Amino acid sequence: MKRVAWVILLLVLVACRKPSPEINKGRFTQLFEEADTVLLVSHEPTAGVVIFDEQTGKESPPEPIVVNNRLNEKIVKESFQVRGAKVTQLGMLLERPSMESNIIMGKCFIPHQSSILVKNQQ
C-alpha cells in the first residue's frame, strides 16, 4: 500500500511541476524575444467588415493598424507594451495547444486585437 501511495505522489509531483522556460521555445516565442518592442493593441475592425466611402459611395478597404511605421491613431483604441519575462510568457501562451476537446468554429473573423512586433525600427 505504501508503494502505491509513493507512486501516486511521484506522478502527481511530475504532473504538477512547472516546465522550464528554456524548454519548448517555438516560433512565436523566438519571434517575440527577438523583437525590440512587443505591443498588444486594441483597435477598430481591420477585416471582415464593409466600409463605404461617404464621398464616393464606393466600398473602401479598412484602415491599416500601422501607417509609416507608427500606430494609426484613427483606429487604435489602446496599446500596451509587453516587457521582460512577460514577452517569453506571451510567446509560450500563443504556442500552447488548446486543451479543449471540442472547439466550435463561429465562422466569424473580425479582428479587434493585434500583437505588433517591432524589430530594427520596422
PLY file of the C-alpha trace (Angstrom):
ply
format ascii 1.0
element vertex 122
property float x
property float y
property float z
element edge 121
property int vertex1
property int vertex2
end_header
0.00 0.00 0.00
2.86 2.39 0.82
4.47 1.68 -2.54
1.23 2.60 -4.36
0.97 5.84 -2.38
4.58 6.77 -3.27
3.96 6.06 -6.95
0.82 8.21 -6.93
2.65 11.03 -5.11
5.50 10.86 -7.61
3.08 11.00 -10.56
1.29 14.00 -9.04
4.58 15.85 -8.47
5.77 15.18 -12.02
2.43 16.27 -13.49
2.36 19.49 -11.43
5.93 20.65 -12.00
6.42 23.86 -13.94
8.14 23.47 -17.29
11.41 25.30 -17.68
11.02 28.48 -19.76
14.04 27.39 -21.82
12.24 24.22 -22.94
9.74 24.13 -25.80
10.53 27.58 -27.19
8.84 27.60 -30.54
8.50 30.03 -33.39
6.24 32.55 -31.58
8.49 32.70 -28.54
11.57 33.23 -30.71
9.89 35.99 -32.73
8.66 37.75 -29.60
12.06 37.52 -27.86
13.94 38.77 -30.94
11.70 41.83 -31.29
12.88 45.19 -29.96
9.31 46.05 -28.92
6.17 43.95 -28.40
2.84 45.78 -28.36
-0.64 44.46 -27.66
-3.17 46.67 -29.44
-6.95 47.05 -29.30
-8.34 48.64 -32.47
-11.30 49.15 -34.77
-12.05 46.23 -37.12
-9.42 45.70 -39.82
-11.12 42.88 -41.76
-14.50 41.23 -42.08
-16.45 44.48 -42.34
-17.60 46.54 -45.32
-16.70 50.22 -45.21
-18.25 52.69 -47.63
-16.62 55.98 -48.55
-19.25 58.63 -47.81
-18.00 60.92 -50.58
-17.86 58.39 -53.42
-20.35 55.80 -52.13
-17.87 53.08 -53.03
-16.51 50.33 -50.83
-13.11 51.13 -49.32
-10.62 48.93 -47.51
-10.37 49.17 -43.72
-7.70 51.44 -42.24
-4.34 49.75 -41.57
-3.14 49.41 -37.98
0.33 50.77 -38.81
0.98 53.76 -41.09
4.52 54.98 -41.79
5.93 52.77 -39.00
3.56 54.33 -36.44
0.31 53.15 -34.89
-2.67 54.52 -36.77
-4.33 56.64 -34.10
-7.54 56.80 -36.16
-8.33 53.17 -35.34
-6.11 52.23 -32.36
-8.09 52.45 -29.12
-5.48 51.21 -26.66
-1.94 49.83 -26.69
0.25 48.14 -24.10
3.98 47.42 -24.31
4.96 43.96 -23.08
8.36 43.88 -21.34
10.79 41.48 -19.73
9.80 37.93 -18.88
6.22 38.66 -19.98
7.42 38.63 -23.61
8.53 35.00 -23.30
5.37 34.07 -21.42
3.19 35.61 -24.13
5.01 33.71 -26.87
4.68 30.44 -24.97
1.00 31.12 -24.30
0.33 31.57 -28.01
2.15 28.31 -28.76
0.30 26.27 -26.16
-2.16 23.89 -27.79
-5.81 24.25 -26.89
-6.88 21.77 -24.25
-10.47 21.97 -25.39
-11.61 18.69 -26.87
-14.45 20.35 -28.75
-13.74 23.63 -30.48
-16.68 25.21 -32.26
-15.86 27.50 -35.15
-18.15 30.51 -35.43
-17.01 31.31 -38.99
-16.58 34.91 -37.92
-13.32 36.79 -38.21
-13.43 40.46 -37.36
-10.12 41.23 -35.63
-10.14 43.82 -32.85
-6.85 42.95 -31.13
-3.33 42.52 -32.52
0.21 41.80 -31.45
2.73 44.10 -33.09
6.40 43.17 -33.12
8.96 45.87 -33.89
12.49 44.94 -34.95
15.07 47.47 -36.17
12.52 50.31 -36.10
10.17 48.46 -38.50
0 1
1 2
2 3
3 4
4 5
5 6
6 7
7 8
8 9
9 10
10 11
11 12
12 13
13 14
14 15
15 16
16 17
17 18
18 19
19 20
20 21
21 22
22 23
23 24
24 25
25 26
26 27
27 28
28 29
29 30
30 31
31 32
32 33
33 34
34 35
35 36
36 37
37 38
38 39
39 40
40 41
41 42
42 43
43 44
44 45
45 46
46 47
47 48
48 49
49 50
50 51
51 52
52 53
53 54
54 55
55 56
56 57
57 58
58 59
59 60
60 61
61 62
62 63
63 64
64 65
65 66
66 67
67 68
68 69
69 70
70 71
71 72
72 73
73 74
74 75
75 76
76 77
77 78
78 79
79 80
80 81
81 82
82 83
83 84
84 85
85 86
86 87
87 88
88 89
89 90
90 91
91 92
92 93
93 94
94 95
95 96
96 97
97 98
98 99
99 100
100 101
101 102
102 103
103 104
104 105
105 106
106 107
107 108
108 109
109 110
110 111
111 112
112 113
113 114
114 115
115 116
116 117
117 118
118 119
119 120
120 121
